[in-house]
Structures are given as structure tokens and as C-alpha cells.
């Protein structure tokens, strides 16, 4: 679900303080997009999926990035109504939880 090697790479690139800022910004911005999707606002679905995919890749949310990529392809093929938003939202929530729990375990070690 989480690509921990990507997380470690990002931590190395930006430092511990920088990583905390990047992670907080990521979660804030993605929470906003996911809230829009949860509310049924899909007028910008291809753009929202593209944004989520890029953000997810940057922070190591591997499975979410793949699901967003799949949804983006569907939108580009004219099948945006077939994108399973409920599953995507659940995956985001699960990824966010796994990420937070993993960070807590790593910092406690």
C-alpha cells in the first residue's frame, strides 16, 4: 500500500523538518480533493484524479496512485461514470492510516 522506500527517499531529499511540511501539505490538499469527490463533485474528475495520482506518487501512496491512474484512463476513454469513487476514497483513507501508523512506528524505533 505504501512504498516505504519512496518515503525514505523523500525524507532524505528534504530532511526531517521538510518532510513533515511536505507530508502535511500533501494530506491537506488531498483531503480537500477527496472531500469534493465524497460530496459528488465530479466536474473536474480527470483533473482531480491526475492531481491525486501525482501527489500519491510523491509521498509513496503506491496503491492509491495506481487506482487514480486507472480512473484517469477511464475518464480519458469517456467512462468517467464507471470510476469507483467509493473504493478510491476508501483506499485513500486506508493509505493515510497506514502512512500515519508506519511513520509512528518508524519514529518510535
Biopython code that builds the backbone (N, CA, C, O; Angstrom):
import numpy as np
from Bio.PDB.StructureBuilder import StructureBuilder

atoms = [
    (1, "UNK", "N", (0.827, -1.194, 0.000)),
    (1, "UNK", "CA", (0.000, 0.000, 0.000)),
    (1, "UNK", "C", (0.876, 1.265, 0.000)),
    (1, "UNK", "O", (0.646, 2.190, -0.779)),
    (2, "UNK", "N", (1.874, 1.286, 0.880)),
    (2, "UNK", "CA", (2.795, 2.425, 0.959)),
    (2, "UNK", "C", (4.161, 1.968, 0.475)),
    (2, "UNK", "O", (4.655, 0.915, 0.878)),
    (3, "UNK", "N", (4.752, 2.751, -0.375)),
    (3, "UNK", "CA", (6.108, 2.490, -0.855)),
    (3, "UNK", "C", (7.066, 3.171, 0.124)),
    (3, "UNK", "O", (7.402, 4.345, -0.032)),
    (4, "UNK", "N", (7.496, 2.415, 1.130)),
    (4, "UNK", "CA", (8.325, 2.992, 2.188)),
    (4, "UNK", "C", (9.699, 3.415, 1.689)),
    (4, "UNK", "O", (10.328, 4.291, 2.281)),
    (5, "UNK", "N", (10.168, 2.809, 0.616)),
    (5, "UNK", "CA", (11.444, 3.267, 0.049)),
    (5, "UNK", "C", (11.284, 4.670, -0.530)),
    (5, "UNK", "O", (12.210, 5.478, -0.455)),
    (6, "UNK", "N", (10.116, 4.967, -1.108)),
    (6, "UNK", "CA", (9.861, 6.328, -1.611)),
    (6, "UNK", "C", (9.772, 7.307, -0.447)),
    (6, "UNK", "O", (10.271, 8.428, -0.542)),
    (7, "UNK", "N", (9.153, 6.903, 0.628)),
    (7, "UNK", "CA", (9.052, 7.761, 1.820)),
    (7, "UNK", "C", (10.454, 8.073, 2.337)),
    (7, "UNK", "O", (10.769, 9.226, 2.635)),
    (8, "UNK", "N", (11.287, 7.051, 2.441)),
    (8, "UNK", "CA", (12.664, 7.253, 2.926)),
    (8, "UNK", "C", (13.443, 8.156, 1.975)),
    (8, "UNK", "O", (14.216, 9.006, 2.415)),
    (9, "UNK", "N", (13.240, 7.971, 0.675)),
    (9, "UNK", "CA", (13.918, 8.804, -0.322)),
    (9, "UNK", "C", (13.508, 10.273, -0.168)),
    (9, "UNK", "O", (14.353, 11.168, -0.206)),
    (10, "UNK", "N", (12.221, 10.507, 0.005)),
    (10, "UNK", "CA", (11.735, 11.877, 0.178)),
    (10, "UNK", "C", (12.273, 12.476, 1.476)),
    (10, "UNK", "O", (12.670, 13.641, 1.502)),
    (11, "UNK", "N", (12.288, 11.693, 2.547)),
    (11, "UNK", "CA", (12.841, 12.175, 3.812)),
    (11, "UNK", "C", (14.302, 12.562, 3.635)),
    (11, "UNK", "O", (14.745, 13.576, 4.173)),
    (12, "UNK", "N", (15.042, 11.773, 2.895)),
    (12, "UNK", "CA", (16.450, 12.057, 2.646)),
    (12, "UNK", "C", (16.621, 13.328, 1.807)),
    (12, "UNK", "O", (17.533, 14.120, 2.044)),
    (13, "UNK", "N", (15.738, 13.509, 0.830)),
    (13, "UNK", "CA", (15.825, 14.669, -0.069)),
    (13, "UNK", "C", (15.534, 15.988, 0.643)),
    (13, "UNK", "O", (16.225, 16.982, 0.421)),
    (14, "UNK", "N", (14.517, 15.997, 1.494)),
    (14, "UNK", "CA", (14.061, 17.267, 2.078)),
    (14, "UNK", "C", (14.377, 17.413, 3.563)),
    (14, "UNK", "O", (14.130, 18.471, 4.142)),
    (15, "UNK", "N", (14.916, 16.376, 4.183)),
    (15, "UNK", "CA", (15.208, 16.428, 5.608)),
    (15, "UNK", "C", (13.958, 16.159, 6.431)),
    (15, "UNK", "O", (12.840, 16.173, 5.917)),
    (16, "UNK", "N", (14.170, 15.918, 7.705)),
    (16, "UNK", "CA", (13.063, 15.549, 8.580)),
    (16, "UNK", "C", (12.021, 16.665, 8.707)),
    (16, "UNK", "O", (10.822, 16.407, 8.598)),
    (17, "UNK", "N", (12.479, 17.916, 8.940)),
    (17, "UNK", "CA", (11.532, 19.031, 9.062)),
    (17, "UNK", "C", (10.816, 19.290, 7.749)),
    (17, "UNK", "O", (9.606, 19.517, 7.729)),
    (18, "UNK", "N", (11.557, 19.256, 6.663)),
    (18, "UNK", "CA", (10.968, 19.457, 5.348)),
    (18, "UNK", "C", (9.959, 18.367, 5.022)),
    (18, "UNK", "O", (8.918, 18.626, 4.419)),
    (19, "UNK", "N", (10.281, 17.145, 5.430)),
    (19, "UNK", "CA", (9.371, 16.035, 5.174)),
    (19, "UNK", "C", (8.054, 16.242, 5.906)),
    (19, "UNK", "O", (6.985, 16.007, 5.342)),
    (20, "UNK", "N", (8.123, 16.678, 7.146)),
    (20, "UNK", "CA", (6.895, 16.917, 7.919)),
    (20, "UNK", "C", (6.026, 17.960, 7.220)),
    (20, "UNK", "O", (4.805, 17.819, 7.168)),
    (21, "UNK", "N", (6.655, 19.003, 6.683)),
    (21, "UNK", "CA", (5.906, 20.041, 5.963)),
    (21, "UNK", "C", (5.298, 19.495, 4.686)),
    (21, "UNK", "O", (4.133, 19.760, 4.389)),
    (22, "UNK", "N", (6.084, 18.731, 3.921)),
    (22, "UNK", "CA", (5.602, 18.153, 2.663)),
    (22, "UNK", "C", (4.427, 17.210, 2.940)),
    (22, "UNK", "O", (3.409, 17.262, 2.250)),
    (23, "UNK", "N", (4.570, 16.366, 3.932)),
    (23, "UNK", "CA", (3.513, 15.417, 4.260)),
    (23, "UNK", "C", (2.242, 16.144, 4.703)),
    (23, "UNK", "O", (1.143, 15.778, 4.287)),
    (24, "UNK", "N", (2.384, 17.156, 5.532)),
    (24, "UNK", "CA", (1.216, 17.912, 5.994)),
    (24, "UNK", "C", (0.512, 18.603, 4.827)),
    (24, "UNK", "O", (-0.715, 18.587, 4.740)),
    (25, "UNK", "N", (1.285, 19.201, 3.944)),
    (25, "UNK", "CA", (0.711, 19.869, 2.782)),
    (25, "UNK", "C", (0.005, 18.863, 1.877)),
    (25, "UNK", "O", (-1.109, 19.114, 1.416)),
    (26, "UNK", "N", (0.645, 17.737, 1.625)),
    (26, "UNK", "CA", (0.044, 16.675, 0.823)),
    (26, "UNK", "C", (-1.300, 16.270, 1.403)),
    (26, "UNK", "O", (-2.304, 16.235, 0.692)),
    (27, "UNK", "N", (-1.319, 15.968, 2.681)),
    (27, "UNK", "CA", (-2.554, 15.490, 3.297)),
    (27, "UNK", "C", (-3.630, 16.562, 3.300)),
    (27, "UNK", "O", (-4.807, 16.253, 3.114)),
    (28, "UNK", "N", (-3.254, 17.799, 3.505)),
    (28, "UNK", "CA", (-4.227, 18.899, 3.484)),
    (28, "UNK", "C", (-4.853, 19.032, 2.094)),
    (28, "UNK", "O", (-6.074, 19.107, 1.959)),
    (29, "UNK", "N", (-4.013, 19.060, 1.075)),
    (29, "UNK", "CA", (-4.512, 19.242, -0.294)),
    (29, "UNK", "C", (-5.300, 18.030, -0.773)),
    (29, "UNK", "O", (-6.332, 18.184, -1.426)),
    (30, "UNK", "N", (-4.835, 16.844, -0.463)),
    (30, "UNK", "CA", (-5.557, 15.649, -0.906)),
    (30, "UNK", "C", (-6.862, 15.475, -0.136)),
    (30, "UNK", "O", (-7.851, 14.997, -0.692)),
    (31, "UNK", "N", (-6.873, 15.860, 1.138)),
    (31, "UNK", "CA", (-8.125, 15.820, 1.903)),
    (31, "UNK", "C", (-9.188, 16.687, 1.231)),
    (31, "UNK", "O", (-10.358, 16.307, 1.177)),
    (32, "UNK", "N", (-8.783, 17.851, 0.720)),
    (32, "UNK", "CA", (-9.727, 18.755, 0.043)),
    (32, "UNK", "C", (-10.293, 18.108, -1.213)),
    (32, "UNK", "O", (-11.498, 18.168, -1.459)),
    (33, "UNK", "N", (-9.431, 17.496, -2.001)),
    (33, "UNK", "CA", (-9.887, 16.850, -3.234)),
    (33, "UNK", "C", (-10.801, 15.669, -2.902)),
    (33, "UNK", "O", (-11.853, 15.507, -3.522)),
    (34, "UNK", "N", (-10.414, 14.861, -1.945)),
    (34, "UNK", "CA", (-11.216, 13.703, -1.565)),
    (34, "UNK", "C", (-12.568, 14.157, -1.007)),
    (34, "UNK", "O", (-13.583, 13.505, -1.252)),
    (35, "UNK", "N", (-12.594, 15.251, -0.270)),
    (35, "UNK", "CA", (-13.868, 15.782, 0.242)),
    (35, "UNK", "C", (-14.785, 16.179, -0.914)),
    (35, "UNK", "O", (-15.993, 15.950, -0.860)),
    (36, "UNK", "N", (-14.209, 16.770, -1.955)),
    (36, "UNK", "CA", (-15.002, 17.124, -3.138)),
    (36, "UNK", "C", (-15.583, 15.872, -3.790)),
    (36, "UNK", "O", (-16.760, 15.830, -4.147)),
    (37, "UNK", "N", (-14.742, 14.862, -3.937)),
    (37, "UNK", "CA", (-15.215, 13.625, -4.546)),
    (37, "UNK", "C", (-16.289, 12.966, -3.687)),
    (37, "UNK", "O", (-17.280, 12.449, -4.202)),
    (38, "UNK", "N", (-16.084, 12.991, -2.400)),
    (38, "UNK", "CA", (-17.055, 12.409, -1.465)),
    (38, "UNK", "C", (-18.404, 13.122, -1.558)),
    (38, "UNK", "O", (-19.456, 12.506, -1.386)),
    (39, "UNK", "N", (-18.359, 14.437, -1.834)),
    (39, "UNK", "CA", (-19.575, 15.240, -1.960)),
    (39, "UNK", "C", (-20.225, 15.069, -3.338)),
    (39, "UNK", "O", (-21.281, 15.641, -3.609)),
    (40, "UNK", "N", (-19.585, 14.279, -4.201)),
    (40, "UNK", "CA", (-20.152, 14.043, -5.520)),
    (40, "UNK", "C", (-19.795, 15.087, -6.551)),
    (40, "UNK", "O", (-20.383, 15.118, -7.632)),
    (41, "UNK", "N", (-18.841, 15.941, -6.236)),
    (41, "UNK", "CA", (-18.392, 16.960, -7.180)),
    (41, "UNK", "C", (-17.398, 16.314, -8.143)),
    (41, "UNK", "O", (-16.222, 16.143, -7.821)),
    (42, "UNK", "N", (-17.885, 15.961, -9.316)),
    (42, "UNK", "CA", (-17.045, 15.237, -10.266)),
    (42, "UNK", "C", (-16.836, 16.004, -11.575)),
    (42, "UNK", "O", (-16.393, 15.427, -12.568)),
    (43, "UNK", "N", (-17.151, 17.288, -11.577)),
    (43, "UNK", "CA", (-16.986, 18.064, -12.810)),
    (43, "UNK", "C", (-15.526, 18.147, -13.234)),
    (43, "UNK", "O", (-15.231, 18.324, -14.416)),
    (44, "UNK", "N", (-14.623, 18.021, -12.289)),
    (44, "UNK", "CA", (-13.189, 18.069, -12.572)),
    (44, "UNK", "C", (-12.524, 16.720, -12.293)),
    (44, "UNK", "O", (-11.355, 16.667, -11.912)),
    (45, "UNK", "N", (-13.257, 15.657, -12.479)),
    (45, "UNK", "CA", (-12.766, 14.337, -12.087)),
    (45, "UNK", "C", (-11.424, 13.977, -12.722)),
    (45, "UNK", "O", (-10.521, 13.551, -12.002)),
    (46, "UNK", "N", (-11.248, 14.130, -14.040)),
    (46, "UNK", "CA", (-9.933, 13.772, -14.598)),
    (46, "UNK", "C", (-8.797, 14.586, -13.979)),
    (46, "UNK", "O", (-7.728, 14.050, -13.689)),
    (47, "UNK", "N", (-9.033, 15.865, -13.782)),
    (47, "UNK", "CA", (-8.008, 16.727, -13.166)),
    (47, "UNK", "C", (-7.752, 16.327, -11.715)),
    (47, "UNK", "O", (-6.603, 16.278, -11.277)),
    (48, "UNK", "N", (-8.814, 16.042, -10.974)),
    (48, "UNK", "CA", (-8.659, 15.637, -9.572)),
    (48, "UNK", "C", (-7.904, 14.311, -9.459)),
    (48, "UNK", "O", (-7.046, 14.149, -8.591)),
    (49, "UNK", "N", (-8.230, 13.371, -10.339)),
    (49, "UNK", "CA", (-7.532, 12.085, -10.311)),
    (49, "UNK", "C", (-6.063, 12.248, -10.676)),
    (49, "UNK", "O", (-5.197, 11.593, -10.096)),
    (50, "UNK", "N", (-5.787, 13.115, -11.628)),
    (50, "UNK", "CA", (-4.398, 13.371, -12.014)),
    (50, "UNK", "C", (-3.622, 13.992, -10.848)),
    (50, "UNK", "O", (-2.488, 13.604, -10.570)),
    (51, "UNK", "N", (-4.242, 14.950, -10.178)),
    (51, "UNK", "CA", (-3.608, 15.581, -9.020)),
    (51, "UNK", "C", (-3.349, 14.551, -7.916)),
    (51, "UNK", "O", (-2.252, 14.489, -7.362)),
    (52, "UNK", "N", (-4.362, 13.751, -7.606)),
    (52, "UNK", "CA", (-4.202, 12.738, -6.556)),
    (52, "UNK", "C", (-3.115, 11.736, -6.919)),
    (52, "UNK", "O", (-2.320, 11.337, -6.068)),
    (53, "UNK", "N", (-3.083, 11.332, -8.188)),
    (53, "UNK", "CA", (-2.064, 10.378, -8.635)),
    (53, "UNK", "C", (-0.663, 10.944, -8.416)),
    (53, "UNK", "O", (0.203, 10.264, -7.865)),
    (54, "UNK", "N", (-0.441, 12.171, -8.841)),
    (54, "UNK", "CA", (0.875, 12.779, -8.688)),
    (54, "UNK", "C", (1.267, 12.950, -7.234)),
    (54, "UNK", "O", (2.401, 12.666, -6.848)),
    (55, "UNK", "N", (0.333, 13.411, -6.437)),
    (55, "UNK", "CA", (0.606, 13.588, -5.009)),
    (55, "UNK", "C", (0.896, 12.248, -4.344)),
    (55, "UNK", "O", (1.818, 12.127, -3.538)),
    (56, "UNK", "N", (0.095, 11.243, -4.694)),
    (56, "UNK", "CA", (0.273, 9.916, -4.111)),
    (56, "UNK", "C", (1.637, 9.340, -4.477)),
    (56, "UNK", "O", (2.312, 8.753, -3.631)),
    (57, "UNK", "N", (2.040, 9.503, -5.720)),
    (57, "UNK", "CA", (3.349, 9.008, -6.144)),
    (57, "UNK", "C", (4.476, 9.696, -5.381)),
    (57, "UNK", "O", (5.445, 9.049, -4.983)),
    (58, "UNK", "N", (4.351, 10.991, -5.181)),
    (58, "UNK", "CA", (5.391, 11.744, -4.481)),
    (58, "UNK", "C", (5.567, 11.284, -3.042)),
    (58, "UNK", "O", (6.686, 11.264, -2.529)),
    (59, "UNK", "N", (4.479, 10.917, -2.391)),
    (59, "UNK", "CA", (4.565, 10.562, -0.974)),
    (59, "UNK", "C", (4.550, 9.056, -0.723)),
    (59, "UNK", "O", (4.552, 8.620, 0.428)),
    (60, "UNK", "N", (4.534, 8.262, -1.792)),
    (60, "UNK", "CA", (4.633, 6.820, -1.619)),
    (60, "UNK", "C", (3.319, 6.085, -1.459)),
    (60, "UNK", "O", (3.323, 4.919, -1.064)),
    (61, "UNK", "N", (2.197, 6.720, -1.751)),
    (61, "UNK", "CA", (0.896, 6.054, -1.670)),
    (61, "UNK", "C", (0.701, 5.264, -2.972)),
    (61, "UNK", "O", (-0.101, 5.642, -3.826)),
    (62, "UNK", "N", (1.433, 4.187, -3.103)),
    (62, "UNK", "CA", (1.528, 3.416, -4.348)),
    (62, "UNK", "C", (0.173, 2.920, -4.855)),
    (62, "UNK", "O", (-0.165, 3.149, -6.016)),
    (63, "UNK", "N", (-0.599, 2.252, -4.017)),
    (63, "UNK", "CA", (-1.867, 1.681, -4.462)),
    (63, "UNK", "C", (-2.866, 2.763, -4.859)),
    (63, "UNK", "O", (-3.617, 2.600, -5.820)),
    (64, "UNK", "N", (-2.872, 3.853, -4.124)),
    (64, "UNK", "CA", (-3.760, 4.966, -4.466)),
    (64, "UNK", "C", (-3.376, 5.545, -5.824)),
    (64, "UNK", "O", (-4.247, 5.848, -6.639)),
    (65, "UNK", "N", (-2.094, 5.698, -6.068)),
    (65, "UNK", "CA", (-1.638, 6.237, -7.350)),
    (65, "UNK", "C", (-2.100, 5.343, -8.498)),
    (65, "UNK", "O", (-2.549, 5.842, -9.530)),
    (66, "UNK", "N", (-1.994, 4.036, -8.327)),
    (66, "UNK", "CA", (-2.432, 3.106, -9.366)),
    (66, "UNK", "C", (-3.933, 3.199, -9.600)),
    (66, "UNK", "O", (-4.383, 3.168, -10.746)),
    (67, "UNK", "N", (-4.701, 3.311, -8.541)),
    (67, "UNK", "CA", (-6.168, 3.418, -8.670)),
    (67, "UNK", "C", (-6.543, 4.730, -9.362)),
    (67, "UNK", "O", (-7.459, 4.761, -10.183)),
    (68, "UNK", "N", (-5.844, 5.799, -9.033)),
    (68, "UNK", "CA", (-6.104, 7.086, -9.682)),
    (68, "UNK", "C", (-5.738, 7.029, -11.166)),
    (68, "UNK", "O", (-6.443, 7.582, -12.011)),
    (69, "UNK", "N", (-4.643, 6.364, -11.467)),
    (69, "UNK", "CA", (-4.233, 6.219, -12.863)),
    (69, "UNK", "C", (-5.287, 5.449, -13.655)),
    (69, "UNK", "O", (-5.614, 5.807, -14.787)),
    (70, "UNK", "N", (-5.803, 4.406, -13.055)),
    (70, "UNK", "CA", (-6.863, 3.619, -13.689)),
    (70, "UNK", "C", (-8.095, 4.498, -13.932)),
    (70, "UNK", "O", (-8.686, 4.461, -15.011)),
    (71, "UNK", "N", (-8.476, 5.281, -12.932)),
    (71, "UNK", "CA", (-9.623, 6.175, -13.070)),
    (71, "UNK", "C", (-9.388, 7.247, -14.122)),
    (71, "UNK", "O", (-10.297, 7.613, -14.867)),
    (72, "UNK", "N", (-8.174, 7.739, -14.174)),
    (72, "UNK", "CA", (-7.816, 8.749, -15.173)),
    (72, "UNK", "C", (-7.961, 8.173, -16.582)),
    (72, "UNK", "O", (-8.483, 8.836, -17.479)),
    (73, "UNK", "N", (-7.505, 6.950, -16.771)),
    (73, "UNK", "CA", (-7.654, 6.277, -18.072)),
    (73, "UNK", "C", (-9.123, 6.123, -18.447)),
    (73, "UNK", "O", (-9.512, 6.338, -19.595)),
    (74, "UNK", "N", (-9.925, 5.751, -17.466)),
    (74, "UNK", "CA", (-11.355, 5.585, -17.719)),
    (74, "UNK", "C", (-11.973, 6.916, -18.143)),
    (74, "UNK", "O", (-12.771, 6.961, -19.079)),
    (75, "UNK", "N", (-11.615, 7.971, -17.474)),
    (75, "UNK", "CA", (-12.132, 9.299, -17.824)),
    (75, "UNK", "C", (-11.726, 9.675, -19.242)),
    (75, "UNK", "O", (-12.540, 10.179, -20.016)),
    (76, "UNK", "N", (-10.476, 9.430, -19.575)),
    (76, "UNK", "CA", (-9.974, 9.753, -20.914)),
    (76, "UNK", "C", (-10.658, 8.924, -21.995)),
    (76, "UNK", "O", (-10.716, 9.335, -23.154)),
    (77, "UNK", "N", (-11.173, 7.762, -21.618)),
    (77, "UNK", "CA", (-11.881, 6.894, -22.562)),
    (77, "UNK", "C", (-13.379, 7.200, -22.587)),
    (77, "UNK", "O", (-14.146, 6.503, -23.251)),
    (78, "UNK", "N", (-13.799, 8.247, -21.861)),
    (78, "UNK", "CA", (-15.206, 8.627, -21.843)),
    (78, "UNK", "C", (-16.060, 7.838, -20.875)),
    (78, "UNK", "O", (-17.286, 7.841, -20.986)),
    (79, "UNK", "N", (-15.437, 7.168, -19.934)),
    (79, "UNK", "CA", (-16.172, 6.328, -18.979)),
    (79, "UNK", "C", (-16.020, 6.831, -17.554)),
    (79, "UNK", "O", (-15.851, 6.041, -16.626)),
    (80, "UNK", "N", (-16.080, 8.141, -17.381)),
    (80, "UNK", "CA", (-15.873, 8.688, -16.031)),
    (80, "UNK", "C", (-16.931, 8.211, -15.046)),
    (80, "UNK", "O", (-16.664, 8.135, -13.846)),
    (81, "UNK", "N", (-18.119, 7.891, -15.528)),
    (81, "UNK", "CA", (-19.167, 7.393, -14.649)),
    (81, "UNK", "C", (-18.869, 6.018, -14.084)),
    (81, "UNK", "O", (-19.483, 5.598, -13.104)),
    (82, "UNK", "N", (-17.931, 5.316, -14.696)),
    (82, "UNK", "CA", (-17.575, 3.971, -14.229)),
    (82, "UNK", "C", (-16.476, 3.980, -13.168)),
    (82, "UNK", "O", (-16.144, 2.933, -12.613)),
    (83, "UNK", "N", (-15.913, 5.146, -12.885)),
    (83, "UNK", "CA", (-14.867, 5.235, -11.874)),
    (83, "UNK", "C", (-15.499, 4.966, -10.505)),
    (83, "UNK", "O", (-16.467, 5.623, -10.122)),
    (84, "UNK", "N", (-14.957, 4.017, -9.788)),
    (84, "UNK", "CA", (-15.478, 3.632, -8.475)),
    (84, "UNK", "C", (-14.910, 4.577, -7.414)),
    (84, "UNK", "O", (-13.867, 4.312, -6.816)),
    (85, "UNK", "N", (-15.618, 5.680, -7.200)),
    (85, "UNK", "CA", (-15.144, 6.697, -6.258)),
    (85, "UNK", "C", (-15.159, 6.196, -4.824)),
    (85, "UNK", "O", (-14.281, 6.552, -4.038)),
    (86, "UNK", "N", (-16.133, 5.382, -4.473)),
    (86, "UNK", "CA", (-16.208, 4.878, -3.094)),
    (86, "UNK", "C", (-14.963, 4.053, -2.759)),
    (86, "UNK", "O", (-14.405, 4.177, -1.669)),
    (87, "UNK", "N", (-14.538, 3.219, -3.691)),
    (87, "UNK", "CA", (-13.340, 2.409, -3.463)),
    (87, "UNK", "C", (-12.103, 3.292, -3.415)),
    (87, "UNK", "O", (-11.220, 3.080, -2.584)),
    (88, "UNK", "N", (-12.035, 4.272, -4.292)),
    (88, "UNK", "CA", (-10.900, 5.183, -4.307)),
    (88, "UNK", "C", (-10.801, 5.966, -2.988)),
    (88, "UNK", "O", (-9.715, 6.126, -2.430)),
    (89, "UNK", "N", (-11.926, 6.437, -2.514)),
    (89, "UNK", "CA", (-11.948, 7.184, -1.247)),
    (89, "UNK", "C", (-11.540, 6.289, -0.087)),
    (89, "UNK", "O", (-10.772, 6.708, 0.779)),
    (90, "UNK", "N", (-12.046, 5.062, -0.063)),
    (90, "UNK", "CA", (-11.678, 4.107, 0.996)),
    (90, "UNK", "C", (-10.176, 3.818, 0.946)),
    (90, "UNK", "O", (-9.521, 3.730, 1.984)),
    (91, "UNK", "N", (-9.639, 3.673, -0.260)),
    (91, "UNK", "CA", (-8.212, 3.418, -0.420)),
    (91, "UNK", "C", (-7.391, 4.601, 0.087)),
    (91, "UNK", "O", (-6.340, 4.410, 0.699)),
    (92, "UNK", "N", (-7.860, 5.811, -0.162)),
    (92, "UNK", "CA", (-7.171, 6.993, 0.351)),
    (92, "UNK", "C", (-7.155, 6.972, 1.883)),
    (92, "UNK", "O", (-6.113, 7.190, 2.502)),
    (93, "UNK", "N", (-8.294, 6.712, 2.474)),
    (93, "UNK", "CA", (-8.388, 6.687, 3.940)),
    (93, "UNK", "C", (-7.480, 5.596, 4.513)),
    (93, "UNK", "O", (-6.760, 5.828, 5.484)),
    (94, "UNK", "N", (-7.517, 4.409, 3.910)),
    (94, "UNK", "CA", (-6.674, 3.301, 4.372)),
    (94, "UNK", "C", (-5.191, 3.621, 4.195)),
    (94, "UNK", "O", (-4.376, 3.307, 5.063)),
    (95, "UNK", "N", (-4.844, 4.246, 3.073)),
    (95, "UNK", "CA", (-3.448, 4.617, 2.812)),
    (95, "UNK", "C", (-2.971, 5.652, 3.822)),
    (95, "UNK", "O", (-1.860, 5.563, 4.345)),
    (96, "UNK", "N", (-3.814, 6.620, 4.086)),
    (96, "UNK", "CA", (-3.473, 7.671, 5.045)),
    (96, "UNK", "C", (-3.244, 7.069, 6.440)),
    (96, "UNK", "O", (-2.315, 7.462, 7.146)),
    (97, "UNK", "N", (-4.083, 6.130, 6.821)),
    (97, "UNK", "CA", (-3.938, 5.459, 8.114)),
    (97, "UNK", "C", (-2.649, 4.641, 8.162)),
    (97, "UNK", "O", (-1.903, 4.705, 9.139)),
    (98, "UNK", "N", (-2.392, 3.870, 7.100)),
    (98, "UNK", "CA", (-1.167, 3.055, 7.047)),
    (98, "UNK", "C", (0.070, 3.946, 7.080)),
    (98, "UNK", "O", (1.066, 3.604, 7.716)),
    (99, "UNK", "N", (0.009, 5.072, 6.405)),
    (99, "UNK", "CA", (1.121, 6.018, 6.378)),
    (99, "UNK", "C", (1.373, 6.585, 7.774)),
    (99, "UNK", "O", (2.508, 6.584, 8.251)),
    (100, "UNK", "N", (0.335, 7.060, 8.418)),
    (100, "UNK", "CA", (0.474, 7.627, 9.768)),
    (100, "UNK", "C", (0.975, 6.593, 10.760)),
    (100, "UNK", "O", (1.863, 6.876, 11.565)),
    (101, "UNK", "N", (0.406, 5.393, 10.705)),
    (101, "UNK", "CA", (0.842, 4.325, 11.608)),
    (101, "UNK", "C", (2.281, 3.932, 11.349)),
    (101, "UNK", "O", (3.045, 3.710, 12.288)),
    (102, "UNK", "N", (2.657, 3.843, 10.087)),
    (102, "UNK", "CA", (4.025, 3.494, 9.724)),
    (102, "UNK", "C", (5.021, 4.542, 10.180)),
    (102, "UNK", "O", (6.094, 4.208, 10.683)),
    (103, "UNK", "N", (4.668, 5.817, 10.005)),
    (103, "UNK", "CA", (5.555, 6.881, 10.476)),
    (103, "UNK", "C", (5.724, 6.835, 11.988)),
    (103, "UNK", "O", (6.820, 7.043, 12.508)),
    (104, "UNK", "N", (4.628, 6.563, 12.686)),
    (104, "UNK", "CA", (4.692, 6.481, 14.153)),
    (104, "UNK", "C", (5.597, 5.328, 14.585)),
    (104, "UNK", "O", (6.368, 5.461, 15.536)),
    (105, "UNK", "N", (5.502, 4.194, 13.884)),
    (105, "UNK", "CA", (6.354, 3.038, 14.221)),
    (105, "UNK", "C", (7.821, 3.359, 13.944)),
    (105, "UNK", "O", (8.699, 3.020, 14.737)),
    (106, "UNK", "N", (8.078, 4.017, 12.810)),
    (106, "UNK", "CA", (9.460, 4.345, 12.456)),
    (106, "UNK", "C", (10.080, 5.354, 13.422)),
    (106, "UNK", "O", (11.260, 5.255, 13.759)),
    (107, "UNK", "N", (9.282, 6.317, 13.862)),
    (107, "UNK", "CA", (9.832, 7.326, 14.770)),
    (107, "UNK", "C", (9.989, 6.783, 16.187)),
    (107, "UNK", "O", (10.810, 7.280, 16.958)),
    (108, "UNK", "N", (9.205, 5.763, 16.530)),
    (108, "UNK", "CA", (9.314, 5.160, 17.862)),
    (108, "UNK", "C", (10.494, 4.188, 17.937)),
    (108, "UNK", "O", (10.971, 3.853, 19.021)),
    (109, "UNK", "N", (10.949, 3.746, 16.777)),
    (109, "UNK", "CA", (12.045, 2.749, 16.756)),
    (109, "UNK", "C", (13.385, 3.380, 17.015)),
    (109, "UNK", "O", (14.402, 2.686, 17.032)),
]
sb = StructureBuilder()
sb.init_structure("model")
sb.init_model(0)
sb.init_chain("A")
sb.init_seg("    ")
for serial, (resi, resn, name, xyz) in enumerate(atoms, 1):
    if name == "N":
        sb.init_residue(resn, " ", resi, " ")
    sb.init_atom(name, np.array(xyz, "f"), 0.0, 1.0, " ", f" {name:<3s}", serial, name[0])
structure = sb.get_structure()
